[in-house]
Amino acid sequence: MRLKTLFVSDLDGTLLTSKECISEYSLKHLNELIDGGLAFTYATARSLNSAAKACWGLRQNLPVILYNGAVIMEPSTRRMLYNNHFNHGQLMYLKELFYRHDVWPLVYSFRGLEERVSWVTEKETAGMRRYLERRKDDPRLHPVTCREELAGDEIFYFNCIGKKEDLDALHEEVENSLDMKCIYERETYQTDYWCEIMPRSTSKGAAAEELKKILAAEKLVVFGDGINDVELFKSADEKYAMKNADESLKALATSVIGYSEEDGVVKFIMENLEKYL
């Protein structure tokens, strides 16, 4: 039987509250909808570990889109269905850029099925230290002592966390490259900037289209709030921006719905469910 509608939601600023969790109201009603057959998943910049913690208690019975679309993974088995990693030439170019701009990123990779987050110790920015401290028991963490130790794995994502003035030049050069791109914006809950670098072909939208094919869904309905949701919106049949969304995203939306803090996603689905059955 063909799946009629696949719902895909961003997390931070969309499904999650400012406490970085799903509200009790949304969790209760969303689980009831999923138990009743709703095909619902999320697309996030987060890793599986971070997303699963934020979505604790959610029935995650579909694959999830992680790292802004770099990876599609089954949460229960951690089996990868899709991994859009850098090629050798891209990695050599970025290595030279990081060296020239004195930027020391977090490096995301897979070695077989083992996921790693690597970084060069004693080169952490304050934002990186905060990121790592919050994940100190994370089995992905893989500190190294020099840049050369970062090579050799399937690297699919770099995250440079720091002050805007320290990252602007790097961001500009990556954006001017032919086959790589940045998502460059202020962290949702902090003042640091994140410069997230990935192959240009990586996006939440490309991953959502792939997941739509995997699940044989007829329609894709999405929810978001940030600049990193633009490609997700472009890929969807219907796209709904939160009231707290970036104005550029609202301009692409089918409609603007409620605030993330007021359970906007779940209330919209509950109020409009009949038309998607």
Secondary structure as GFF3:
##gff-version 3
##sequence-region A 1 277
A	DSSP	beta_strand	3	9	.	.	.	ID=ss1
A	DSSP	pi_helix	11	15	.	.	.	ID=ss2
A	DSSP	alpha_helix	24	35	.	.	.	ID=ss3
A	DSSP	beta_strand	40	42	.	.	.	ID=ss4
A	DSSP	alpha_helix	48	54	.	.	.	ID=ss5
A	DSSP	beta_strand	64	66	.	.	.	ID=ss6
A	DSSP	three_ten_helix	67	69	.	.	.	ID=ss7
A	DSSP	beta_strand	71	73	.	.	.	ID=ss8
A	DSSP	beta_strand	80	83	.	.	.	ID=ss9
A	DSSP	alpha_helix	88	101	.	.	.	ID=ss10
A	DSSP	beta_strand	106	111	.	.	.	ID=ss11
A	DSSP	beta_strand	114	120	.	.	.	ID=ss12
A	DSSP	alpha_helix	126	133	.	.	.	ID=ss13
A	DSSP	beta_strand	141	144	.	.	.	ID=ss14
A	DSSP	three_ten_helix	147	150	.	.	.	ID=ss15
A	DSSP	beta_strand	154	162	.	.	.	ID=ss16
A	DSSP	alpha_helix	164	175	.	.	.	ID=ss17
A	DSSP	beta_strand	180	186	.	.	.	ID=ss18
A	DSSP	beta_strand	193	199	.	.	.	ID=ss19
A	DSSP	alpha_helix	204	215	.	.	.	ID=ss20
A	DSSP	beta_strand	217	224	.	.	.	ID=ss21
A	DSSP	three_ten_helix	227	229	.	.	.	ID=ss22
A	DSSP	alpha_helix	230	235	.	.	.	ID=ss23
A	DSSP	beta_strand	238	241	.	.	.	ID=ss24
A	DSSP	alpha_helix	247	250	.	.	.	ID=ss25
A	DSSP	beta_strand	255	256	.	.	.	ID=ss26
A	DSSP	three_ten_helix	260	262	.	.	.	ID=ss27
A	DSSP	alpha_helix	264	272	.	.	.	ID=ss28
A	DSSP	three_ten_helix	273	276	.	.	.	ID=ss29
###
